[in-house]
């Protein structure tokens, strides 16, 4: 599995959210470095779980779509006269 990496722009959007969450929920003020470190830690330690769930969700959606395609193909089937 590829390593989960965030772009600079993604980190710029995520770090303030982490800081706000820690401040609002835990009354803990952290700087950008600490918030980025926490983001990196979570992406390395639990990112795979989110990634794998996304894969499973995609496969489930693909399975549902394939069932629709199969049904559409069966509709095209012609009756056979004996």
N, C-alpha and C positions, 0 to 999 in steps of 0.2 A: 504494500500500500504506500502511496506517496506521502511524504511528510506534509503535514498541514502547516502552511505558511500564510501569513497575512501580508498584504501589500502595505506600504507606508500609509496610503490613504485610508485603508481599512483600519489600521491601528489608530490613526488620528480620529476616526469616528468611534472606535470601541473604547479607547482609554478613558475619555471623559465619562462614558457610561459606567465603567467599572468604578471610577472614583466617586461618582454620584451614588451608586449603589452602596458602596462601603460606607460612605458618609451618612446616607439616609437610613440604612438598615442596621448598621453596626456602630454608628457614631464614631467612625474611624476615618481620619483624614490621611490620605496617602498622596505622594507625588506621582508625577508621570512615570518615573523610572520604576517605582514599586508596582504601579498599575500595569505597566508593560510586562514586568517580570511575572506578575500573576497571570496575565493573559497568555504568555508563553508557556508557563507551567501547566495551565489548564489545557491548552491546545496540545501539548505533548502528552499529558497524562490521561485526559479523557476525550480528546478530540476524535480519536478513533471510534469511540462509541457513537458519537453524533454522525460521523462519516458513514459508518456501517448502517446506521438507521436510515440515512438518506438513500443508501444503496437498496436496502430492503423496501423502502417506500417506492422507489423507482421501479423495482422489479414487480411489485404488486400492481402498480399502475399499468405497466407494460402487459402483464398477464390479463388484466381486465380489458385492455384495448385489443389484445389478440383474440380474446373471446368474442368481442364485437366483430372483428374481421372474419372470424370463422363463421359466425352466424350470417353475415352478409354473403359469404361465399355459398353457404348451404341454400340460401334463398335463390341463388342462380341455378341450382340443380333442376334439371328437367325430369318430368315424370317419364318412366319407361313403360311402353305398352307391351304387354305379353300376348 
